[in-house]
Amino acid sequence: MAAVQWRSRGRSYEAELQKCRPEAALVEFGDYHPIKPIMVTDTKTRRGTRKGSTSSSSSSSSSVPPDPLSSMMDGTDPLSMFAAASASETPAISHSASAGDLGRKRREKDEEAVGPDFEPWSSKRGDILARFTTTEKLSINLFMGSDRGKAPSPGASAVSEKVRTRLEELDDLEEGSQRELLNLSQQDYANRIEELNQSLKEAWASDQKVKALKIVIQCSKLLSDTSVIQFYPSKFVLITDILDTFGQLVYDRIWSMCSDPQPLPDSFTVEDVNDTAKETCLNWFFKIASIRELLPRLYVEAAILKCNRFLNKSGIQETLPRLTAMVRGIGDPLVAAYTRAYLCRVGMEVAPHLKDSLNRNFFDLLGTFRQISGESVRKQLVMQRVEVPEYLTLYSPAISWILQCIAHRAPDPLLTEMMERCKKVGNNALLLNSVMRAFRPEFVAARATDFIGMIKDCDEAGFPKHLLFGSLGRTLACADPPESERLTILNEAWKVITKVRSPQDYVNCAEIWVEFTCRHFTKREVNTILADIIKHMTPDRAFEDAYPQLQSVITKVLTCFQDFSVLFAMERFLPFLDMFQKDSVRVEVCRSIMEVFIKHQVDLTRDPVILNAMLHICKTMHDSVNALTLEDEKRSLALLIIGFIRMVSFGRDFEQQLSFCVEARATFCNLEPVLVQLIHTVNQLAMETRRVMRGSHSRKTAAFVRACAAYSFITIPSLSSIFSRLSLYLLSGQVALANQCLSQADAFLKAAVSILPEVPRSISVDGKLRSSESFLLDFINNFLAMLLVVPDHPEHGVLYLVRGLLNVVQDYTWEDNSDAKVRVYISALPLLAAMSQETYLYSVPKVDSNETLYGGDPKFLSEINKLCETLIGQILDHLKILGRDEVRTEQNARRQGTVALSLFAVLLAHGDLRNNKLSQLTINLWNLSHKHGCCETRISVRTLESIKHQAQQPDMAHLSDTVQRLTLQSRT
C-alpha cells in the first residue's frame, strides 16, 4: 500500500470553471435560434413536393432543423393511423349493433329530448326505495304456467284460430297458473320481483312472448294490493321496472323488424314501417286489449305506448288522453295517484310536448283529492294502524313527479293557475309540499312570502308545518328570494321550527335553513341559529342520534364562512363542535374543518383566536391515533396538521414562533411526520434569522439560533425512522454550521455517525421490503460532501470525523456479494483530494474550514496522503479477492471491472499522475476493467477522447504518455 505513494493533483477551480464555460457567439438577425418560433410543415405536402419546388410549404421550413421524431416516423403519425382505421370500421360496427344497444341509445336520446334540466325518474328511484320501507310481512302471486289443454268450444268456428289461441292463453292466467307466496320480508319481496324480471327476459329470449305478457299482467295486478300500505311507493318502483323492461323489449322487437336491411332512422314515419312490423304491433295491442281487469290493462298499454309510432302519426296523441280518462275508474286514491304518475312518466319519455294530458292528470288528481279524507280510506288506515300524516307522505313521490312533469318549462301563468287551484283544495298541505318541491326554485323564491302565508293557513294535523318549511328551505337554497323579504322569511320560518318538540324533526328542518342563513346573513344570525340548535339537541343527549344532520350544518357553515377569523369569532361554533361525542364522527368533523382551512387560508396567520381553535381541532385529530390506527389514516391526519403548521407565522417575532413549535411538539408527539415538519420549521426559522442579520449574529440572535439547534437535537432522537434521523441530523448540522454554531454542528454530525450501525439491511418502502444499501450510500455521499467545510475539532485530532465515518463503514455488516464498502472508500478519495487544495471548492461564510486552520501544513497533507493510500490499498485488496480463481464467476468479473473503472476515474480526476507509480496503477486499473470485456465500448471511447482533450492543456501534458498506453480490448 505504501508503494502507491498518493499525491493529490493541484486544482485551480476558478480556472477550470472558466474553461468549461461556452464561448459567447453573436447571433445575427434571421439566424436559427432554439427558442425562435418554428413553422410546422405538413409532412404529406413536403413529401409530395417535387425536387426543386418553391412552394410555400417547403420554403417556410427551410431554416428549421429536422425534427428527429418526425424523421423516425417517416411522415406517418401512429395516432392518425389508428383514428383512420377506426373511422373506416365504424359503418360495419353500426350495422351489426344489437337491438339492446339501439334501445339504450334511443332511451338516452329520449332523455336528451326532455332536456338536462329535467330530473329523470332514475335519480328518484333509490331515494323512494330507501325511504318507504316496512317490517310487515308481504305476499306475492307468482306466475307458474299452465300444463292443461283446453278443448275447443263449439262456437269457435266463427273465430279465427289465431284469435282463439290468444284468448285461451290469456284466460290461462286466471285459471290456476299462479301461486301465492305469503309472509315475505321486504328483501324477499324485492328478490321475488327481480326473479320475475329475469323470468320475463328469459321468456322473451326463448320466444315465449305470451308467457312474458302473462308475467307483466300478473305484476301489474300487484299494484292494486294496498294491504301493506307503507310499502306501496317502493312496490310501485319495483314493478314499474318490469313494465319498463317489457315496453322496451316490445319496442326493440318491432324496431328490429323494420331495420332489415337498412336500420330505421330515429325520426322515422309510419310510411317507413313495413307491413309485418305493423301487424306485429297491432297484435300486441289486441292482446293487451283482451286483458279483463282495468289496472293491468292500463299499465301494460302505457308500457308499450311508444309503439303507437309504428301505427299512425297521432296514435300517442289519441291514446294518452284515453288512458288518462281510464284512471278515473280506479277507486283507491293512492293507487290512482301512482297510476297517473306512471302515465306522466311514460308521457314525458315519448311525447313531452303533449302537456294537455299531463295537465288533465293533475286536475283529475285535484278532483279526487277529497277521497283521501273519505270513510273508506279512514277505515283502511285504522285496520293497518297508520296515522294520517304518515299516509299523506305516501303520496309525495307520485304528486311530486306529476307536478315536476307539468312544471317542466311551463310558463309562469300556468304555474300561478295551478298554485291558485291548490289553495282551493281542502287539506292542501300535501299538495303545497309537492308544489314547492316540483316548481322551479326561481318561481317559488320570488313568491316565498305568498308560500309562507299558504303554509300558515294549512291544517297542522294532516301534514306538519315544519315539513312544509323544510321543503321551502330546500327550494330557497337553490334560488334567492327578494333581498327585502329575506329577514322576514327567516323569522317566520324559525318561529315554527324552534317550536318543534321532536329533536329529530327539529334538526332535520334546522339543518336545511342553516344554508339559507349562512348565504344571506352575517355571523350574528348564524351564531343565533347554532345556539338554538345546541339548546334543542343537548337535553337527553339527543345529538347522538343526529350526527349526520349536525355534520351537514358544519359543512354548510364552512362553505359560506371561509374566513376563519370570522368563523371562530362565533361564540357558539366551538360549543357546537363539542356535541360530537363519538370519536369517529368528531375526527371526521375536525378533518373537514382542516381541509377547508388548508384550501382557503391563503395568508399566513398569527391570530391567537385562530391558533387556539385550530390547535384544539388538531389535538382532537391527534388524540384519536392509537395502536389500531391504520398507517394511511395516520398519514392523512399528519398531512392536515402539517398544513396548519405551515400556515402559522409570527413574522419577525422569531421567539414566539419557536415557542409555538415547542408547544406543537408536545401536542403532536405521536405523529412522526408532524415532528419532522416541526424540525424543518425550526431550521427554517434559524436560517431566516441568519438572513435578517445578514450572517452577522448579535449575542441575542446567536443564543436564539443555538436554541433552535437544541430544539432539533432534542426532537430528532424521538423519531423511529432511522433515515429520517440521519437526514435531519445532517440537515440540522448544516443549518448550525451556517449560523456559526460549530459545537452544535459537530454534535449533530457525531450523532449521525454514531447511529449508522443501527441502519438495518432492509427497510419497508411502500409496503415492500427493499435493501437499504442504496439509501445508505446516498446519505454517506451527502455526508462526505459536507465534511469538506467542517473544521476539525481542536481536541479530537486531524480528520477525526472522516476517520470516524470510515471506521463505522468498515465495521458495518454489508450485504453478501456487495461492493458498497469499497464504493464508500472510492467516494472518500475525492473529498480527501479536495481537502489537500490550497483553496477549497466551496465554503461557509464566516466559518474557517481546514484550509484556513491548517494553511497547507505539510503534516496535514501527509495525514491526508496516508489515509488515501490506506483506502486505495483496501480497494486493491478487494479487487484481488474478486479475481481469485476460487470465486471467479461472470458476476464477480463484472463487479471487478466496475470497481476498477470507478477507481480509475477517481485517480484520473484527482490524483497526480506525474507520479510514475500512480500512473502505472491507473493503467493497470484500465486494463483490469477491460480484461473481461464487461465495459461498454461507447463509454471507453468517450473516456479516451476526454483524456486526450485534457492532455492538450499545458499543465496536463503528462497525460499524453498515459493515454498512449490505454488501449481498447475487444469483448472476446
Secondary structure as GFF3:
##gff-version 3
##sequence-region A 1 972
A	DSSP	three_ten_helix	2	4	.	.	.	ID=ss1
A	DSSP	alpha_helix	13	20	.	.	.	ID=ss2
A	DSSP	alpha_helix	43	48	.	.	.	ID=ss3
A	DSSP	alpha_helix	56	60	.	.	.	ID=ss4
A	DSSP	alpha_helix	68	73	.	.	.	ID=ss5
A	DSSP	alpha_helix	78	95	.	.	.	ID=ss6
A	DSSP	alpha_helix	99	114	.	.	.	ID=ss7
A	DSSP	alpha_helix	122	131	.	.	.	ID=ss8
A	DSSP	beta_strand	138	143	.	.	.	ID=ss9
A	DSSP	three_ten_helix	154	158	.	.	.	ID=ss10
A	DSSP	alpha_helix	161	172	.	.	.	ID=ss11
A	DSSP	beta_strand	178	184	.	.	.	ID=ss12
A	DSSP	alpha_helix	186	205	.	.	.	ID=ss13
A	DSSP	alpha_helix	209	222	.	.	.	ID=ss14
A	DSSP	three_ten_helix	229	231	.	.	.	ID=ss15
A	DSSP	alpha_helix	232	258	.	.	.	ID=ss16
A	DSSP	three_ten_helix	270	272	.	.	.	ID=ss17
A	DSSP	alpha_helix	275	289	.	.	.	ID=ss18
A	DSSP	alpha_helix	294	303	.	.	.	ID=ss19
A	DSSP	three_ten_helix	305	310	.	.	.	ID=ss20
A	DSSP	alpha_helix	315	326	.	.	.	ID=ss21
A	DSSP	three_ten_helix	327	329	.	.	.	ID=ss22
A	DSSP	alpha_helix	333	350	.	.	.	ID=ss23
A	DSSP	alpha_helix	355	367	.	.	.	ID=ss24
A	DSSP	three_ten_helix	369	373	.	.	.	ID=ss25
A	DSSP	alpha_helix	375	384	.	.	.	ID=ss26
A	DSSP	alpha_helix	388	393	.	.	.	ID=ss27
A	DSSP	alpha_helix	396	407	.	.	.	ID=ss28
A	DSSP	alpha_helix	412	424	.	.	.	ID=ss29
A	DSSP	alpha_helix	429	438	.	.	.	ID=ss30
A	DSSP	alpha_helix	441	446	.	.	.	ID=ss31
A	DSSP	alpha_helix	448	457	.	.	.	ID=ss32
A	DSSP	alpha_helix	465	476	.	.	.	ID=ss33
A	DSSP	three_ten_helix	483	485	.	.	.	ID=ss34
A	DSSP	alpha_helix	486	497	.	.	.	ID=ss35
A	DSSP	alpha_helix	503	520	.	.	.	ID=ss36
A	DSSP	alpha_helix	523	537	.	.	.	ID=ss37
A	DSSP	three_ten_helix	539	545	.	.	.	ID=ss38
A	DSSP	alpha_helix	547	560	.	.	.	ID=ss39
A	DSSP	alpha_helix	564	567	.	.	.	ID=ss40
A	DSSP	alpha_helix	573	577	.	.	.	ID=ss41
A	DSSP	alpha_helix	583	600	.	.	.	ID=ss42
A	DSSP	alpha_helix	608	623	.	.	.	ID=ss43
A	DSSP	alpha_helix	631	646	.	.	.	ID=ss44
A	DSSP	alpha_helix	654	667	.	.	.	ID=ss45
A	DSSP	alpha_helix	672	692	.	.	.	ID=ss46
A	DSSP	alpha_helix	699	715	.	.	.	ID=ss47
A	DSSP	three_ten_helix	716	718	.	.	.	ID=ss48
A	DSSP	alpha_helix	722	738	.	.	.	ID=ss49
A	DSSP	alpha_helix	742	754	.	.	.	ID=ss50
A	DSSP	three_ten_helix	756	758	.	.	.	ID=ss51
A	DSSP	beta_strand	762	765	.	.	.	ID=ss52
A	DSSP	beta_strand	768	771	.	.	.	ID=ss53
A	DSSP	alpha_helix	773	787	.	.	.	ID=ss54
A	DSSP	alpha_helix	800	811	.	.	.	ID=ss55
A	DSSP	alpha_helix	820	835	.	.	.	ID=ss56
A	DSSP	alpha_helix	850	854	.	.	.	ID=ss57
A	DSSP	alpha_helix	858	882	.	.	.	ID=ss58
A	DSSP	three_ten_helix	885	887	.	.	.	ID=ss59
A	DSSP	alpha_helix	890	910	.	.	.	ID=ss60
A	DSSP	alpha_helix	916	930	.	.	.	ID=ss61
A	DSSP	alpha_helix	937	951	.	.	.	ID=ss62
A	DSSP	three_ten_helix	954	956	.	.	.	ID=ss63
A	DSSP	alpha_helix	959	964	.	.	.	ID=ss64
###
